[in-house]
């Protein structure tokens, strides 16, 4: 309310006031009245200096509500305190109209008109405030309400309003259908629906409805809002057409009819259902062929099916590399093809695709087992074979393609070309990871035919290389004498070293040890103690672990090629003399060595001494009851007794020397103890221990 108060009359004074979005111009009493516009639903208020509302108003302004108490004063400057009139007028759109109430409280007179028709009539000079409520029905659309108040004498006050009746038992008028609907669909797959605001004073809000094409809206709204717009983020991405309407509803629960349909065609991002029944094709045994079938999908926009295969357990990756049917979907609900016999387990799944390119999740998995009958894709390209001093050397280029189960190349040697029957084959080498191999010693004097072929873990061969004939002449020339030979006597043997031979056909070295026999050197190869065969060395050093007993010996290192060609000490192999260190016990050291019941005595490089009995009694006939073990002490020049054992049920005995010095020669003597308390003579053994 804009209250009018008494003020000094100022001629031609203009007062500006803001009402709603409009500028209201009022004029002081006695001045010319300017045009006043009040934005609905604000009242236009006019002050008259009479009770007949005749002549030009003394003042015009805007008032937000009718609620005045002027007491005994004048309502505005320039007006009398008695016999004046005030008129409030408002024109507005009532929408669908409906039942309204007009509550009033007045002293003195008040008349209320709807479109010129009087609805309230309290028109007399009152000494107290008169209250009254009148119920009316406002038709739909735009109407004018006018409130005429007069004061004759005494105090003046007035309060009035117009209010919609919102009881469901009274208000049966539906709101008008909203207008100005607009619907857009954006790249985020959401629909924006908007409409113009309804004019009903009792409007409670709006209900938004959505339906799929071919269905009804139903009674349950998609959303309820007090706003004039709604953003739908729940649209399915299935390519279907959806319709929208909005309905207004009032505080009594009355709902308007729906607006005209607004439609949107959604983007199809909904994939079909995964096919069912694929997993039923699983077989527990080996298969030569895969046969899949499944229940057909029922989607209206179904385009067909994709079939995927993988050899990796777990979910089959839905990639183009795994897809078997290419880019074009299968129209039928079955699939057959031969199975590669690679030894892998093959996993199959099927997906459904629609006409918009949406693809379902994978079906259940069907498994098929295969035997490995497929060779690797690896191939030896540009293979060549040439004989040289090393033998027949083959070289090749490997292919860029490789199989997961590739284990290496195999070299085959045939006695005849592949075009002839009756060939025999020798598998010269297999598992070669590189691109070369030397057949060190093919029997000379024949032509051989070589092939290089890739092999997998199951023994399957790939495509062989070209056939390579080689007329093998062989080699009869021994490698040259080794150089740089050194021989050094040590406490636990003799150390030898030499320079590596650069002979291309070198296969190994052999160490010859010579001893003087009747004034002549007799050579024998070092013998492996386990195989009793000559020791063959590929390294260029060796320790001949032999007891340091002061013997003069001679060594020769012989280089031997793949055909067995070799020099000998007599034909040019180098020789070198050495005198072993002499670590033997003193001649008169006891116990003395002599005859005794011990059958033998020996030891190994780790300090284990072993013996057994050849007789149950000593030379004097006394029974053997135990043994005594002695170790030579180089510092004190005596044999220390290091162990005493009682004879048990065993037929052999041993002693382990955990404190034996490493890297030297240690001498042991063992005696038998007899029942009469004496010891027999000793047996002696020496151990050249490890470093």
C-alpha positions as CSV (number, residue, x, y, z in Angstrom):
1,X,0.0,0.0,0.0
2,X,1.1,3.5,-0.8
3,X,-0.2,5.6,2.2
4,X,-1.4,9.1,1.4
5,X,-0.7,11.6,4.2
6,X,-1.4,15.3,4.9
7,X,1.3,17.7,3.5
8,X,1.7,21.3,2.6
9,X,0.2,22.1,-0.7
10,X,2.9,22.6,-3.3
11,X,1.7,24.0,-6.5
12,X,2.6,22.1,-9.7
13,X,4.8,19.6,-7.7
14,X,5.2,16.2,-9.3
15,X,5.9,13.0,-7.2
16,X,7.4,9.9,-8.9
17,X,6.9,6.4,-7.5
18,X,7.9,3.0,-8.8
19,X,5.2,0.4,-9.0
20,X,6.1,-3.0,-10.3
21,X,7.9,-2.5,-13.6
22,X,6.2,0.8,-14.4
23,X,6.9,4.3,-13.4
24,X,3.9,5.9,-11.7
25,X,3.4,9.6,-11.9
26,X,1.2,11.3,-9.1
27,X,0.2,14.9,-8.9
28,X,-0.4,17.0,-5.8
29,X,-3.8,18.4,-5.0
30,X,-4.6,21.5,-7.0
31,X,-2.2,20.6,-9.8
32,X,-3.2,19.2,-13.2
33,X,-3.5,15.3,-13.1
34,X,-0.9,13.5,-15.2
35,X,-1.7,10.1,-16.8
36,X,-1.1,7.2,-14.3
37,X,-0.6,3.6,-15.4
38,X,-0.4,0.8,-12.8
39,X,0.8,-2.7,-13.8
40,X,-1.8,-5.4,-13.0
41,X,-2.5,-6.6,-10.4
42,X,-1.6,-3.3,-8.7
43,X,-4.6,-1.1,-8.0
44,X,-5.0,2.3,-9.6
45,X,-6.1,4.6,-6.7
46,X,-8.0,7.9,-7.2
47,X,-8.9,10.4,-4.5
48,X,-12.0,12.6,-4.8
49,X,-13.1,15.6,-2.7
50,X,-16.7,14.4,-2.8
51,X,-18.7,11.3,-2.2
52,X,-20.1,11.0,-5.7
53,X,-16.8,10.5,-7.4
54,X,-17.5,13.3,-9.7
55,X,-15.1,15.7,-11.4
56,X,-11.4,15.2,-11.7
57,X,-9.6,13.2,-9.0
58,X,-7.5,15.3,-6.8
59,X,-4.8,12.7,-6.8
60,X,-4.1,9.4,-8.7
61,X,-1.4,6.8,-7.7
62,X,-0.9,3.0,-7.5
63,X,-1.6,0.9,-4.4
64,X,-0.5,-2.7,-3.9
65,X,-3.5,-3.5,-1.6
66,X,-6.5,-2.0,0.0
67,X,-5.7,-1.5,3.7
68,X,-6.1,2.1,4.9
69,X,-6.8,3.8,8.3
70,X,-7.0,7.6,8.0
71,X,-8.6,8.1,11.3
72,X,-10.2,11.6,11.4
73,X,-7.7,13.1,9.1
74,X,-7.7,13.7,5.4
75,X,-6.6,10.8,3.1
76,X,-4.2,13.1,1.1
77,X,-3.0,16.6,1.0
78,X,-5.6,19.0,-0.4
79,X,-8.5,16.7,0.5
80,X,-11.1,17.3,3.2
81,X,-11.2,15.0,6.3
82,X,-14.9,14.4,5.7
83,X,-17.0,13.9,2.6
84,X,-14.3,12.4,0.4
85,X,-14.1,9.3,-1.8
86,X,-11.4,6.9,-2.8
87,X,-11.7,4.5,-5.8
88,X,-9.4,1.4,-6.4
89,X,-9.5,-0.2,-9.8
90,X,-7.7,-3.3,-11.2
91,X,-8.1,-5.1,-14.5
92,X,-6.5,-8.5,-14.8
93,X,-6.7,-11.9,-16.5
94,X,-8.4,-14.4,-14.2
95,X,-7.5,-17.4,-16.4
96,X,-10.3,-19.9,-16.0
97,X,-12.0,-17.8,-13.3
98,X,-14.0,-19.6,-10.7
99,X,-15.3,-19.0,-7.2
100,X,-13.9,-16.0,-5.3
101,X,-14.6,-14.4,-2.0
102,X,-14.5,-10.6,-1.3
103,X,-13.8,-10.0,2.4
104,X,-14.2,-6.3,3.4
105,X,-14.0,-4.2,6.6
106,X,-15.1,-0.5,6.3
107,X,-16.1,2.6,8.0
108,X,-18.0,4.4,6.2
109,X,-19.4,3.2,2.9
110,X,-17.9,0.6,0.5
111,X,-19.2,-0.7,-2.9
112,X,-17.5,-3.4,-4.9
113,X,-18.2,-3.9,-8.7
114,X,-17.2,-6.7,-11.1
115,X,-17.2,-5.5,-14.6
116,X,-19.6,-2.7,-13.5
117,X,-22.0,-5.1,-11.6
118,X,-22.3,-4.3,-7.9
119,X,-21.3,-7.3,-5.7
120,X,-20.8,-5.6,-2.3
121,X,-23.0,-2.7,-1.0
122,X,-22.3,-1.2,2.4
123,X,-23.3,2.4,1.9
124,X,-24.0,4.4,5.0
125,X,-22.3,6.6,7.6
126,X,-21.0,4.3,10.3
127,X,-19.7,4.9,13.7
128,X,-18.0,1.5,13.9
129,X,-16.2,-0.8,11.4
130,X,-18.6,-3.0,9.4
131,X,-17.2,-6.4,8.1
132,X,-18.6,-8.7,5.4
133,X,-17.5,-11.5,3.0
134,X,-19.3,-11.9,-0.3
135,X,-18.8,-15.0,-2.5
136,X,-18.8,-14.4,-6.2
137,X,-18.0,-16.3,-9.4
138,X,-15.5,-14.7,-11.8
139,X,-15.8,-15.8,-15.4
140,X,-12.7,-16.8,-17.3
141,X,-10.6,-14.2,-19.0
142,X,-9.9,-10.5,-18.2
143,X,-12.2,-8.6,-15.9
144,X,-12.2,-5.4,-13.9
145,X,-12.8,-5.0,-10.1
146,X,-13.6,-1.6,-8.6
147,X,-13.7,-0.7,-5.0
148,X,-15.5,2.6,-4.1
149,X,-15.0,3.9,-0.6
150,X,-16.6,7.1,0.9
151,X,-16.3,8.8,4.2
152,X,-19.0,11.1,5.3
153,X,-18.0,12.2,8.8
154,X,-15.8,11.0,11.6
155,X,-13.1,8.4,11.4
156,X,-12.3,6.6,8.1
157,X,-10.8,3.2,7.5
158,X,-11.1,0.5,4.9
159,X,-9.7,-3.0,4.2
160,X,-10.7,-5.2,1.3
161,X,-9.4,-8.0,-1.0
162,X,-10.5,-10.6,-3.6
163,X,-9.4,-14.2,-3.0
164,X,-9.9,-17.5,-4.9
165,X,-11.8,-20.1,-3.0
166,X,-9.6,-23.2,-3.1
167,X,-11.7,-25.8,-1.3
168,X,-12.2,-28.9,-3.4
169,X,-15.9,-28.9,-2.5
170,X,-16.3,-25.4,-3.8
171,X,-13.9,-25.0,-6.7
172,X,-14.8,-27.3,-9.6
173,X,-13.3,-25.1,-12.3
174,X,-10.3,-26.6,-14.1
175,X,-7.3,-24.3,-14.9
176,X,-6.9,-23.3,-18.5
177,X,-4.7,-25.4,-20.7
178,X,-1.1,-24.0,-20.7
179,X,0.0,-22.2,-23.9
180,X,3.2,-21.4,-25.6
181,X,4.7,-24.9,-25.4
182,X,8.2,-25.5,-26.8
183,X,10.3,-28.7,-26.9
184,X,14.0,-29.2,-27.8
185,X,16.3,-32.2,-27.8
186,X,20.1,-31.7,-27.5
187,X,23.3,-33.6,-27.9
188,X,23.3,-34.7,-24.3
189,X,20.2,-36.7,-25.0
190,X,17.9,-34.6,-22.9
191,X,14.6,-32.8,-23.7
192,X,13.8,-29.3,-22.6
193,X,10.1,-28.6,-22.4
194,X,8.7,-25.1,-21.6
195,X,5.4,-23.2,-21.6
196,X,3.8,-19.9,-20.8
197,X,2.6,-19.2,-17.2
198,X,-1.1,-19.6,-16.5
199,X,-3.1,-16.6,-15.1
200,X,-5.2,-18.4,-12.5
201,X,-4.7,-16.9,-9.0
202,X,-5.2,-20.3,-7.4
203,X,-2.7,-22.1,-9.6
204,X,-0.7,-24.7,-7.7
205,X,1.7,-25.8,-10.5
206,X,2.1,-28.0,-13.5
207,X,2.2,-31.7,-14.3
208,X,4.4,-32.9,-17.2
209,X,3.4,-36.1,-18.9
210,X,5.4,-38.2,-21.4
211,X,4.4,-41.2,-23.5
212,X,6.0,-43.5,-26.0
213,X,4.5,-43.4,-29.5
214,X,1.6,-45.8,-29.6
215,X,0.8,-45.6,-25.9
216,X,-1.3,-43.3,-23.7
217,X,-0.1,-40.7,-21.2
218,X,-1.7,-42.5,-18.3
219,X,-2.5,-40.8,-14.9
220,X,1.0,-40.7,-13.4
221,X,2.9,-37.6,-14.4
222,X,6.6,-37.7,-15.3
223,X,7.2,-34.6,-13.2
224,X,5.4,-32.0,-11.1
225,X,6.8,-28.5,-11.0
226,X,5.9,-24.9,-10.0
227,X,8.2,-23.7,-12.8
228,X,7.2,-23.1,-16.5
229,X,9.9,-25.5,-17.8
230,X,11.2,-29.0,-17.2
231,X,14.4,-30.8,-18.4
232,X,13.9,-34.5,-19.0
233,X,17.2,-36.4,-18.5
234,X,15.6,-39.8,-18.3
235,X,14.8,-40.3,-21.9
236,X,15.7,-43.8,-23.1
237,X,18.3,-43.8,-25.9
238,X,16.4,-46.2,-28.1
239,X,15.6,-44.3,-31.2
240,X,11.9,-44.2,-30.3
241,X,9.5,-41.3,-30.6
242,X,8.2,-39.8,-27.3
243,X,5.4,-37.2,-26.8
244,X,5.1,-34.6,-24.1
245,X,2.2,-32.6,-22.8
246,X,1.8,-30.3,-19.7
247,X,-1.3,-29.8,-17.6
248,X,-2.0,-27.0,-15.0
249,X,-3.5,-27.9,-11.7
250,X,-5.0,-25.6,-9.0
251,X,-5.0,-25.6,-5.2
252,X,-8.4,-27.5,-5.2
253,X,-6.8,-30.3,-7.2
254,X,-8.5,-29.5,-10.5
255,X,-6.3,-30.4,-13.5
256,X,-6.5,-28.8,-16.9
257,X,-6.6,-30.7,-20.1
258,X,-3.2,-31.5,-21.7
259,X,-1.5,-29.3,-24.2
260,X,-1.1,-30.4,-27.8
261,X,1.5,-33.1,-28.2
262,X,5.1,-32.1,-28.7
263,X,7.3,-35.0,-30.0
264,X,11.0,-35.8,-29.9
265,X,12.8,-38.7,-31.7
266,X,15.6,-40.0,-29.5
267,X,19.0,-41.1,-30.5
268,X,19.3,-44.9,-30.5
269,X,22.0,-45.8,-28.0
270,X,20.2,-48.9,-26.6
271,X,21.8,-52.1,-27.5
272,X,19.8,-55.3,-28.1
273,X,19.8,-58.1,-25.5
274,X,22.7,-60.5,-25.5
275,X,21.8,-63.7,-27.4
276,X,21.0,-66.8,-25.3
277,X,21.9,-70.4,-25.8
278,X,25.4,-70.0,-27.3
279,X,27.0,-71.7,-24.3
280,X,25.0,-74.8,-24.9
281,X,27.3,-75.7,-27.8
282,X,30.2,-76.5,-25.5
283,X,31.8,-79.9,-26.1
284,X,34.0,-81.9,-23.6
285,X,36.2,-83.6,-26.3
286,X,38.4,-82.5,-29.2
287,X,36.6,-80.9,-32.1
288,X,37.4,-80.5,-35.8
289,X,34.5,-78.1,-36.4
290,X,32.6,-75.5,-34.4
291,X,28.8,-75.5,-34.6
292,X,27.0,-72.7,-32.8
293,X,23.3,-71.9,-32.5
294,X,21.2,-69.6,-30.3
295,X,17.8,-68.3,-29.7
296,X,16.9,-65.4,-32.1
297,X,16.5,-61.9,-30.7
298,X,13.1,-60.2,-31.0
299,X,14.1,-56.5,-31.2
300,X,12.2,-54.7,-34.0
301,X,15.4,-52.9,-35.2
302,X,17.6,-56.0,-35.1
303,X,20.2,-56.1,-37.9
304,X,21.9,-59.4,-37.1
305,X,24.7,-61.0,-35.1
306,X,28.5,-60.9,-34.7
307,X,30.5,-64.0,-33.8
308,X,33.8,-63.5,-31.9
309,X,36.6,-66.0,-31.2
310,X,39.6,-65.9,-28.9
311,X,42.2,-68.3,-27.5
312,X,42.4,-66.3,-24.3
313,X,40.4,-67.5,-21.3
314,X,38.1,-65.2,-19.5
315,X,35.8,-62.7,-21.4
316,X,36.3,-62.8,-25.1
317,X,37.3,-59.3,-26.2
318,X,34.8,-57.8,-28.7
319,X,37.4,-56.5,-31.1
320,X,37.5,-56.4,-34.9
321,X,40.5,-58.8,-34.8
322,X,38.4,-61.4,-32.9
323,X,35.3,-60.9,-35.1
324,X,34.8,-63.8,-37.5
325,X,32.0,-62.5,-39.8
326,X,33.6,-59.2,-40.8
327,X,31.6,-56.0,-40.7
328,X,28.3,-57.4,-42.0
329,X,26.1,-59.0,-39.3
330,X,24.9,-62.5,-39.8
331,X,21.2,-62.7,-40.5
332,X,20.7,-66.2,-39.2
333,X,21.0,-67.5,-35.6
334,X,23.6,-70.2,-36.3
335,X,27.3,-70.4,-37.3
336,X,29.6,-73.2,-38.4
337,X,33.3,-73.3,-39.5
338,X,36.3,-75.7,-39.3
339,X,38.4,-75.3,-36.2
340,X,42.1,-74.6,-36.6
341,X,43.9,-77.6,-35.1
342,X,46.5,-75.6,-33.1
343,X,46.1,-77.3,-29.7
344,X,44.4,-74.2,-28.3
345,X,41.1,-73.9,-26.6
346,X,38.8,-71.7,-28.6
347,X,36.3,-69.5,-26.9
348,X,33.2,-68.3,-28.9
349,X,30.7,-65.6,-28.0
350,X,27.9,-64.0,-30.1
351,X,26.5,-60.4,-29.9
352,X,23.4,-58.9,-31.4
353,X,23.5,-55.6,-33.3
354,X,20.7,-53.3,-34.3
355,X,20.2,-51.0,-37.4
356,X,21.8,-48.1,-35.5
357,X,25.0,-50.0,-34.9
358,X,24.3,-50.6,-31.2
359,X,25.9,-53.9,-30.1
360,X,24.8,-56.1,-27.2
361,X,26.9,-57.5,-24.5
362,X,28.5,-60.9,-25.2
363,X,26.5,-64.1,-24.9
364,X,27.6,-67.0,-22.8
365,X,30.8,-68.6,-23.9
366,X,31.1,-71.9,-25.8
367,X,34.5,-73.7,-25.5
368,X,36.0,-76.1,-28.1
369,X,39.3,-78.0,-27.6
370,X,41.7,-78.8,-30.5
371,X,44.7,-81.0,-31.0
372,X,47.8,-79.2,-32.2
373,X,48.3,-80.2,-35.8
374,X,49.4,-76.8,-37.1
375,X,53.0,-75.8,-37.6
376,X,54.3,-72.4,-36.7
377,X,54.2,-69.6,-39.3
378,X,57.9,-68.9,-38.8
379,X,60.0,-69.6,-41.9
380,X,63.7,-69.6,-42.5
381,X,64.2,-67.3,-45.5
382,X,67.3,-66.9,-47.8
383,X,68.9,-70.0,-46.3
384,X,72.5,-70.9,-47.3
385,X,74.9,-73.8,-46.4
386,X,78.7,-73.6,-46.9
387,X,81.4,-76.0,-45.7
388,X,84.5,-74.5,-44.0
389,X,86.9,-75.6,-41.4
390,X,84.1,-75.5,-38.8
391,X,82.0,-78.0,-40.7
392,X,78.8,-77.1,-42.7
393,X,77.6,-73.7,-41.6
394,X,74.0,-72.7,-42.3
395,X,72.6,-69.2,-42.1
396,X,69.1,-67.8,-42.7
397,X,66.8,-64.9,-42.2
398,X,63.9,-65.3,-39.8
399,X,60.4,-64.3,-40.8
400,X,58.7,-61.3,-39.3
401,X,55.6,-63.4,-38.5
402,X,55.9,-65.7,-35.5
403,X,53.6,-68.2,-33.7
404,X,53.1,-68.1,-29.9
405,X,54.2,-71.7,-29.6
406,X,57.3,-71.4,-31.7
407,X,60.2,-73.1,-29.8
408,X,63.0,-72.8,-32.3
409,X,64.4,-73.9,-35.7
410,X,65.3,-77.5,-36.5
411,X,68.2,-78.4,-38.9
412,X,67.7,-81.5,-40.9
413,X,70.3,-83.4,-42.9
414,X,69.3,-85.8,-45.7
415,X,71.4,-88.2,-47.7
416,X,69.3,-87.7,-50.9
417,X,67.3,-84.8,-52.4
418,X,63.6,-84.6,-51.5
419,X,62.6,-85.6,-55.0
420,X,64.1,-89.1,-54.5
421,X,62.7,-91.9,-52.4
422,X,64.5,-93.9,-49.7
423,X,65.9,-90.8,-48.0
424,X,67.2,-91.0,-44.5
425,X,67.2,-88.0,-42.2
426,X,69.4,-86.9,-39.3
427,X,68.0,-84.3,-37.0
428,X,71.2,-82.3,-36.6
429,X,69.9,-79.7,-34.1
430,X,66.7,-78.3,-32.8
431,X,65.5,-75.5,-30.6
432,X,67.8,-73.0,-32.4
433,X,66.7,-69.5,-31.4
434,X,69.2,-67.6,-33.6
435,X,69.7,-67.6,-37.4
436,X,72.8,-69.7,-37.8
437,X,74.1,-73.2,-37.0
438,X,77.2,-75.2,-37.8
439,X,77.0,-78.9,-38.4
440,X,80.4,-79.6,-37.0
441,X,81.2,-83.1,-38.2
442,X,79.1,-84.5,-41.0
443,X,80.7,-87.7,-42.3
444,X,83.0,-86.6,-45.2
445,X,83.0,-87.9,-48.7
446,X,79.2,-87.5,-49.4
447,X,76.7,-84.9,-50.6
448,X,74.1,-83.9,-48.0
449,X,70.9,-82.0,-48.4
450,X,70.1,-79.5,-45.6
451,X,66.8,-78.0,-44.6
452,X,65.9,-75.5,-41.8
453,X,62.4,-75.7,-40.5
454,X,60.6,-73.9,-37.6
455,X,59.0,-76.1,-34.9
456,X,56.4,-75.6,-32.2
457,X,56.0,-77.0,-28.8
458,X,53.9,-79.9,-30.1
459,X,56.6,-81.0,-32.6
460,X,54.8,-79.6,-35.6
461,X,57.0,-78.2,-38.4
462,X,56.3,-75.1,-40.4
463,X,57.2,-74.5,-44.0
464,X,60.8,-75.6,-44.6
465,X,63.6,-73.5,-46.1
466,X,65.0,-74.2,-49.6
467,X,66.9,-77.4,-49.9
468,X,70.7,-76.8,-49.6
469,X,73.1,-79.5,-51.1
470,X,76.6,-79.6,-49.8
471,X,79.4,-81.9,-51.0
472,X,81.2,-82.5,-47.7
473,X,85.0,-83.0,-48.1
474,X,85.7,-83.2,-44.5
475,X,89.0,-82.0,-42.8
476,X,92.2,-84.0,-42.0
477,X,94.4,-81.2,-40.7
478,X,94.8,-81.0,-37.0
479,X,94.6,-77.7,-35.2
480,X,98.0,-76.0,-34.6
481,X,99.8,-76.4,-31.2
482,X,98.3,-74.4,-28.4
483,X,100.4,-71.5,-27.1
484,X,100.9,-69.7,-23.8
485,X,101.0,-72.9,-21.9
486,X,102.0,-72.6,-18.2
487,X,102.3,-75.4,-15.6
488,X,102.5,-74.6,-11.9
489,X,102.9,-77.0,-9.0
490,X,100.5,-76.3,-6.1
491,X,100.0,-77.9,-2.7
492,X,96.8,-79.6,-4.0
493,X,97.9,-80.5,-7.5
494,X,99.2,-78.9,-10.7
495,X,97.6,-75.8,-12.3
496,X,97.6,-75.5,-16.1
497,X,96.6,-72.7,-18.4
498,X,97.0,-71.9,-22.1
499,X,95.9,-69.5,-24.8
500,X,92.6,-70.2,-26.6
501,X,93.1,-71.7,-30.0
502,X,91.8,-69.7,-33.0
503,X,91.3,-72.8,-35.1
504,X,87.8,-72.4,-36.5
505,X,87.2,-76.2,-36.3
506,X,88.2,-76.5,-32.7
507,X,86.0,-78.8,-30.7
508,X,87.8,-79.3,-27.4
509,X,91.1,-79.7,-25.5
510,X,92.6,-82.7,-24.0
511,X,95.3,-82.7,-21.3
512,X,97.9,-85.4,-21.5
513,X,100.0,-86.3,-18.4
514,X,103.3,-88.0,-18.9
515,X,105.4,-90.1,-16.5
516,X,108.8,-91.6,-16.9
517,X,108.7,-95.4,-17.5
518,X,112.0,-97.1,-18.0
519,X,113.5,-93.7,-19.1
520,X,110.8,-92.8,-21.6
521,X,107.8,-90.5,-21.3
522,X,104.5,-92.3,-21.4
523,X,101.4,-90.1,-21.9
524,X,97.9,-90.7,-20.8
525,X,94.9,-88.4,-20.9
526,X,93.4,-87.1,-17.7
527,X,90.5,-89.4,-16.8
528,X,87.2,-88.3,-15.4
529,X,86.7,-90.2,-12.2
530,X,83.0,-90.7,-12.8
531,X,82.9,-91.9,-16.4
532,X,86.5,-93.2,-16.6
533,X,86.8,-91.4,-19.9
534,X,89.3,-88.8,-21.0
535,X,88.4,-85.4,-19.7
536,X,87.6,-82.9,-22.5
537,X,87.9,-79.2,-21.8
538,X,86.5,-76.2,-23.6
539,X,88.0,-73.8,-21.1
540,X,91.7,-72.8,-21.2
541,X,92.7,-73.7,-17.6
542,X,92.5,-76.7,-15.3
543,X,93.8,-77.9,-11.9
544,X,95.0,-81.5,-12.0
545,X,94.2,-82.3,-8.4
546,X,97.0,-84.8,-7.6
547,X,98.9,-85.4,-4.3
548,X,102.0,-83.4,-3.8
549,X,104.5,-86.2,-3.5
550,X,107.5,-84.7,-5.3
551,X,107.0,-86.7,-8.5
552,X,108.5,-85.3,-11.7
553,X,105.8,-85.3,-14.5
554,X,105.2,-83.7,-17.9
555,X,102.0,-82.1,-19.3
556,X,100.8,-81.6,-22.9
557,X,97.6,-79.7,-24.0
558,X,96.2,-81.0,-27.3
559,X,93.7,-79.1,-29.4
560,X,91.2,-81.5,-31.2
561,X,88.8,-80.4,-34.0
562,X,85.4,-81.7,-34.8
563,X,86.7,-84.6,-36.9
564,X,89.1,-85.7,-34.1
565,X,92.2,-84.4,-35.9
566,X,94.9,-83.6,-33.3
567,X,98.6,-83.3,-32.7
568,X,100.3,-85.5,-30.1
569,X,103.2,-84.7,-27.8
570,X,105.3,-86.7,-30.3
571,X,104.0,-84.8,-33.4
572,X,104.2,-81.3,-32.2
573,X,101.9,-80.7,-29.3
574,X,103.7,-78.6,-26.6
575,X,105.0,-80.3,-23.5
576,X,106.2,-78.8,-20.2
577,X,107.8,-80.5,-17.2
578,X,107.0,-79.9,-13.6
579,X,108.1,-81.4,-10.3
580,X,105.3,-81.7,-7.8
581,X,105.7,-80.2,-4.4
582,X,106.7,-82.8,-1.8
583,X,104.4,-82.7,1.2
584,X,104.8,-86.3,2.2
585,X,105.2,-87.2,5.9
586,X,108.7,-87.7,7.3
587,X,110.1,-91.1,6.6
588,X,110.3,-92.1,10.3
589,X,106.9,-90.7,11.3
590,X,104.6,-93.0,13.2
591,X,102.5,-94.9,13.2
592,X,104.5,-96.9,10.7
593,X,103.0,-98.1,7.5
594,X,102.8,-101.9,7.1
595,X,100.6,-105.0,6.8
596,X,97.3,-104.7,8.7
597,X,93.7,-106.0,8.4
598,X,92.4,-103.0,6.4
599,X,91.4,-104.1,3.0
600,X,91.8,-100.6,1.4
601,X,91.9,-97.0,2.3
602,X,91.0,-93.9,0.2
603,X,89.7,-90.4,0.5
604,X,87.9,-87.7,-1.6
605,X,88.6,-84.0,-2.1
606,X,86.1,-83.0,0.6
607,X,87.8,-84.7,3.5
608,X,86.1,-88.1,3.7
609,X,88.3,-91.1,4.4
610,X,86.9,-94.6,3.8
611,X,88.1,-98.2,4.6
612,X,87.0,-101.7,5.1
613,X,88.3,-104.9,6.7
614,X,89.9,-107.7,4.8
615,X,90.6,-109.7,8.1
616,X,88.8,-109.9,11.4
617,X,92.1,-110.2,13.4
618,X,95.5,-108.8,13.5
619,X,98.8,-110.6,12.7
620,X,98.9,-111.9,16.3
621,X,95.4,-113.3,16.1
622,X,93.9,-110.8,18.3
623,X,90.4,-109.6,17.2
624,X,89.9,-106.1,15.7
625,X,87.8,-104.0,18.1
626,X,88.2,-100.5,16.6
627,X,90.2,-98.0,14.6
628,X,92.4,-95.0,15.0
629,X,92.6,-92.2,12.4
630,X,95.8,-90.0,12.2
631,X,96.4,-86.8,10.2
632,X,99.9,-85.5,9.3
633,X,100.7,-82.2,11.0
634,X,103.2,-80.4,8.8
635,X,104.0,-77.9,11.6
636,X,104.9,-80.4,14.3
637,X,106.0,-83.2,11.9
638,X,103.9,-85.8,13.7
639,X,100.7,-87.7,13.0
640,X,98.0,-86.4,15.2
641,X,95.3,-88.8,16.3
642,X,92.1,-87.2,15.1
643,X,89.5,-89.9,15.6
644,X,88.9,-93.2,17.5
645,X,86.1,-95.5,16.4
646,X,84.7,-98.7,17.9
647,X,84.0,-101.5,15.6
648,X,80.3,-102.1,14.9
649,X,78.3,-104.4,12.7
650,X,79.2,-102.5,9.5
651,X,81.6,-104.0,6.9
652,X,83.0,-100.5,6.0
653,X,83.9,-97.4,7.9
654,X,84.6,-93.8,7.3
655,X,85.8,-90.6,8.9
656,X,84.9,-87.0,7.7
657,X,87.6,-84.4,8.5
658,X,85.6,-81.2,8.9
659,X,88.8,-79.2,9.7
660,X,90.9,-80.5,6.8
661,X,92.9,-77.6,5.4
662,X,91.6,-76.4,2.0
663,X,93.8,-76.2,-1.1
664,X,96.5,-78.5,0.0
665,X,97.5,-82.2,0.2
666,X,96.7,-83.9,3.5
667,X,98.0,-87.4,4.5
668,X,96.0,-89.8,6.7
669,X,97.0,-93.1,8.3
670,X,94.5,-95.5,9.8
671,X,95.3,-98.4,12.2
672,X,93.2,-101.2,13.6
673,X,93.0,-101.5,17.4
674,X,93.0,-105.0,18.8
675,X,91.4,-106.7,21.7
676,X,94.7,-107.1,23.5
677,X,95.1,-103.2,23.5
678,X,97.7,-103.0,20.7
679,X,97.4,-101.2,17.3
680,X,98.3,-102.7,14.0
681,X,100.6,-101.0,11.5
682,X,98.9,-98.3,9.4
683,X,97.5,-97.8,6.0
684,X,98.1,-94.4,4.3
685,X,96.1,-92.3,1.9
686,X,96.5,-88.7,0.7
687,X,93.8,-86.1,-0.3
688,X,94.4,-83.2,-2.6
689,X,91.6,-81.0,-1.3
690,X,89.5,-78.4,-3.1
691,X,90.4,-74.7,-2.7
